[in-house]
Amino acid sequence: MNSPISKIDLEGRVFYVKRDDLIDPFLAGNKYRKLYTLLQTLSDQFNKIISYGGTQSNAMLAIAAMCKNKGWEFIYYTKPLSDAQKNEKSGNFYHAKSLGMLHVEIEQQFYKDFIASLRFNLDEKTFVIDQGGAVEEARLGLEVLAEEIRAQNLHVKSLATPSGTGTTALYLALSLPEYRVYTTPCVGDVDYLREQMSALHEIPKNLTILEPQKKYHFAKPYREFLEIQQKLLSAGVEFDLIYAPSLWKCLIEQTNEETLYIHSGGVSGNESMMRRYAQKGFR
C-alpha cells in the first residue's frame, strides 16, 4: 500500500512525512512494513504466532491485528504487570487483547531464560517474532517502502525514522544507499542500538545515529516531548508520544536539511500515554 506524503512546517523548517500511519488503524507504520512478509503468507501456513515485550508495544498491537485477520492464535509474553495495567480500558494492550491476543506473564527471574528458549521444539505451524518485530523477514517490507520512496520522486535526500531495535532504520538504509538515513535510540543508548543492528547486518555508512543530548528513559513522560508533540499537532500531523518526540528533537537540534520523516504509526497508544502525562501534571 503506497502511503501519501504530507508537508509540514516545524520550528521554521520544512519537513516531509511519509504517512505510513494511514495504512490501517492498528496495523500501520513501520510494523506494517516489518510484518509485510507474514501478511503475504497464506493463512494455512501458520496457526500460531508467539512474541514478547512490553505492553506499550506498537508491534504487539500490529501482530494482534494481523493474527485476527489471518485466523492465527497469538500468544504474547511479558514480565509481571500491575493490576492497573491489566485493567486499562484503552491503549495498545487493551486493544490487542480485544483482538484476541492471549497474554502470559513470566516471573522476572525466569523471563530472560524463558524468552531464550522460545524456539526450542517449535512445530512448523508456529512462528516466533522477536521483540519489536526484529526479524530478517522484515527486510522485504522495508524494500517495498524503499521502492515507494523512489517512485514518489521527492527532491530530499535525507530520511528519518526512530529506533527501538533499529530494524527499520537498518533495512531502510541498506535499501536506499543513495539517501542519508537518520535515526536515534529510543530504547537504551547508542551502543545498545548498534549492537541490535549489528546482530542483523553490518551497519551501512549512510545510516547516521543521532545521540540525544540527555538520557531519556523509554516510555516515560517528559515535558519537552509533550511540547514537541503539541507543535507537531499544530503543524497538522499526530505522532506517537513514545518514539517520535526524541527523534524530532534530535532532527531540530542536530540537522539542517529538508528531510522525509517515515511515520512509524503507533498513535493508538497516545490515549494511555496522555493519562500518564496528566498524572505527572504536564497537561
Secondary structure as UniProt FT lines:
FT   STRAND          5..10
FT   TURN            11..12
FT   STRAND          13..18
FT   HELIX           20..22
FT   HELIX           29..34
FT   HELIX           36..39
FT   HELIX           43..45
FT   STRAND          48..52
FT   TURN            55..56
FT   HELIX           58..70
FT   STRAND          73..78
FT   HELIX           83..86
FT   HELIX           91..98
FT   TURN            99..100
FT   STRAND          102..105
FT   HELIX           108..116
FT   TURN            117..121
FT   TURN            124..125
FT   STRAND          126..128
FT   HELIX           131..133
FT   TURN            136..137
FT   HELIX           138..152
FT   STRAND          158..160
FT   HELIX           167..175
FT   TURN            177..178
FT   STRAND          180..183
FT   HELIX           190..198
FT   TURN            199..200
FT   TURN            205..206
FT   STRAND          207..209
FT   TURN            218..219
FT   HELIX           223..235
FT   HELIX           244..254
FT   STRAND          259..262
FT   HELIX           267..269
FT   HELIX           270..279
FT   TURN            280..281
//
